[in-house]
Amino acid sequence: MKIKIFLALIVLSLASCVDLTEIPDSNQTTEQFYRNESDAVAAVNAIYAGLNASGQTLYNSLLQIGVEMATDDYEAGPRARNAHVRAISGLTHDPSNDRMQQLWKQSYDLINRANIAIDRITLIDNANISDKARKQTINEAKFLRALNYFNLVRWFGDIPIVLHETTSLAPTDLNVKQLPADSAYAQIIRDLKDAENLPKPTEQVSTDIGRATSGSAKSLLAKVYLTHKDWALAAQKSKEVIDSKWYDLFDDFADVFNVATKNGKEHIFSAQFKGNYNFVGNSLASRAAATEPPGVNGDYADALHVAGGLYASFSSTDKRRAVTFVSSMVSPTDGKTYSFTPPHFHKYYDQSVVGNQGQSSKNLPIIRYAEVLLIYAEAKNEVNNAPTDSAFWAIDKVRVRAGIPKLKDTYPGLNISQFRDSVFQERRKELVFEYQRWFDLARRGATYYVTVLKAAGKTAAAPRHIHFPIPQREIDLNPNLKQNPDWVNY
């Protein structure tokens, strides 16, 4: 069941309900489509494809420009000319911001595709689909639905929860009310528990590489528990992943981002990119690439926010620094070396497409084993009210691979707060440019977020920024939607 990019038939049949209030053009194609196993696979492929399709889609730069710009690590670069993107970077965005609208719209579009797939695959005649394929495709759709709801609840707080295909045009069915964030988390957990029944990574056939597995579901579930501060469950679930022996760290940090080693032993679930194939390359490579050396043709729209201190936080011996950043490049045009300050992000730069980085084939990790180790370290510290030997072990596996001293050897007497800060600092350096920083800042609360952002020179930071405003267009379309209280009158 190899992952494929949009098929025209899938787009026509599944993309009919982008906004919660939009009326599907027709159900005729949908009724005719879900007839057999191949249709079920194609339907789920369309959900995967929506994660990283060409253009500014969720995992193909939208999370960067719509979310990560609102952190201490990033800012809108010289070529980020969109006023809405620059507003997020300066924390002056409001409910009319078009990036907020796209985050909402694209997420619910994928949830809608998942809902349709789950409902329709359930009804396919037993003679036309095996029980194994039915369960796998439905559980993959549930995993993807959970991922999108997990993003939405963290961005917007109280959100509408829609679990079935919209088949009625009645306002009572179209104008869905928000539910408390805890209700969203409960649904996310239910979906991921079902998705734990997906094939194990060790059982996955070669043609399914890149699809969600039981390990993907367990790892994301550990992260959900962590975010929801269910520390014991986060520790238990991350330990389950660790004990499974399904994953391990690459010896070389660079291999996390090499094309030749993608979907390797550290990768749990990634957005799949294949440059020069239907133009679906990883656009972060181009957005971050330098403009100075002739022939590189970078966009330099995603820039390092120097005042945040991210680059300076890496020690000179940290092997991650040279993979994450670049400060000089040789021009493919004139052969000269060009240096630039500040350094540029470099994780997704693909040497096979120099001059055309929009076609980078480097995958973007959504969750990988290094993060599971850091989830376990953080959760164990919180459960025990102090770092345990196993918590030190987990964070030190990440640090040793990076070539820096073990935390246990350097600071063995850390208390709960100090160890917590150490884990967050390690997450910051390990997961640069992987759509993680805003989520980490926001989940520590408004006071922490505002303190960090103001220290980084983003003085417009305010408590409301740990969530995004409900897009005004959605409120205008759906009278049952209410603006986040902190965003009223902004």
TAGIDA-V699191 format. One record per pair of residues at least 6 apart in sequence whose ideal C-beta (glycine too) atoms are under 6 Angstrom apart, sorted by the first residue. I is the first residue (numbers start at 1). J is the second residue. Records with the same first field share a line. If there is no record, write none. Layout:
I: J + J
This chain:
1: 41 + 208
2: 207
3: 45 + 48 + 210 + 272
4: 45
5: 49 + 278 + 280
6: 49
10: 42 + 46
12: 29
13: 29 + 30 + 33
14: 46 + 113 + 116
16: 24 + 25
17: 24 + 112 + 166
18: 105 + 109
19: 105
20: 108 + 160 + 176 + 478
21: 174 + 477 + 478
23: 169
33: 39
34: 120 + 124
36: 128
37: 129 + 133
40: 121 + 137
43: 117
44: 117 + 137 + 140 + 141
46: 113
47: 110 + 113 + 114 + 144
50: 110
51: 58 + 59 + 271
52: 59 + 60 + 271
54: 279 + 280
56: 62
58: 106
59: 271 + 364
60: 283
61: 283 + 284
62: 102
63: 435
64: 302
65: 85
66: 99 + 103
67: 438
68: 74 + 437 + 438
69: 88 + 89
70: 88 + 438
71: 437 + 438 + 441
72: 308 + 452 + 453 + 456
73: 305 + 308 + 310 + 437
74: 305
75: 89 + 303 + 305
76: 85 + 86 + 89
77: 300 + 301 + 302 + 303
78: 300
79: 299 + 300 + 301
80: 301
84: 97 + 98 + 99
87: 93
91: 458 + 460 + 461 + 465
92: 460
94: 490
95: 469 + 472
96: 472
100: 468 + 471
101: 471 + 473
104: 471
107: 148 + 152
110: 148
111: 145 + 148
114: 141 + 144 + 145
115: 164 + 165
116: 165
117: 141
118: 138 + 141
119: 164 + 165
121: 137 + 138
139: 194 + 195 + 197 + 198
140: 212
142: 191 + 194 + 195
143: 195 + 212 + 217
145: 191
146: 188 + 191 + 192
149: 184 + 188
150: 188
152: 159
153: 159 + 181 + 184
154: 439
155: 468
156: 468
157: 181 + 467 + 484
158: 178 + 180 + 181
159: 178 + 184
160: 176 + 178
161: 179 + 184 + 187
162: 176
175: 478 + 480
177: 480
185: 228
188: 224
192: 217 + 220 + 221
195: 217
196: 214 + 217 + 218
198: 212 + 213 + 214
199: 213
200: 214
201: 213 + 215 + 246
204: 213
209: 263
210: 263 + 272
212: 269
215: 246 + 268
216: 268 + 269
218: 237 + 240 + 241
219: 241 + 268 + 367 + 372
220: 367
221: 237
222: 234 + 237 + 238 + 375
223: 375
225: 233 + 234
226: 234 + 375 + 379
227: 443
231: 379 + 382 + 383
232: 383
234: 379
235: 379 + 380 + 383
238: 372 + 375 + 376
239: 376
241: 372
247: 265 + 369
248: 265
249: 266 + 369 + 401
250: 256 + 266
253: 319 + 320 + 323
254: 323
255: 261
256: 266
257: 347 + 362
259: 361 + 362
262: 363
266: 368 + 369
267: 368
268: 367 + 368
269: 366 + 367
270: 363 + 365 + 366
271: 364
272: 363
273: 281 + 282 + 361 + 363
274: 361
275: 281 + 353 + 359 + 360 + 361
276: 359
281: 358 + 359 + 360
282: 348 + 360 + 362
283: 358
284: 348
285: 348 + 349 + 350 + 357 + 360
286: 299 + 357 + 358
287: 299 + 301 + 302
288: 302 + 344 + 345
289: 296 + 298 + 357
290: 296 + 298 + 340 + 344
291: 298 + 300
292: 338 + 340
293: 329 + 331 + 338
294: 331 + 333 + 334
295: 331 + 332 + 333 + 355
297: 355
304: 342
306: 342
307: 456 + 457
308: 456
311: 343
314: 321
315: 404
317: 403
318: 402 + 404
319: 402 + 403
320: 402
324: 347 + 432
325: 343 + 346
326: 344 + 346
327: 343
328: 337 + 339
329: 338
330: 337
332: 354
345: 433
347: 433
348: 360 + 362
350: 360 + 361 + 362
353: 359
365: 434
370: 398 + 430
373: 394 + 397 + 398
374: 423 + 427
376: 394
377: 391 + 394 + 395 + 423
378: 423
380: 388 + 390 + 391
381: 387 + 391 + 416 + 419
385: 416
386: 416
387: 414 + 419
392: 408
395: 407 + 426
396: 406 + 407 + 408
398: 426 + 430
407: 422
427: 440
441: 449
442: 449 + 466
446: 463 + 466
449: 466
450: 461
453: 461
454: 461
464: 486 + 487
467: 484
469: 487
470: 481 + 483
474: 481
475: 481
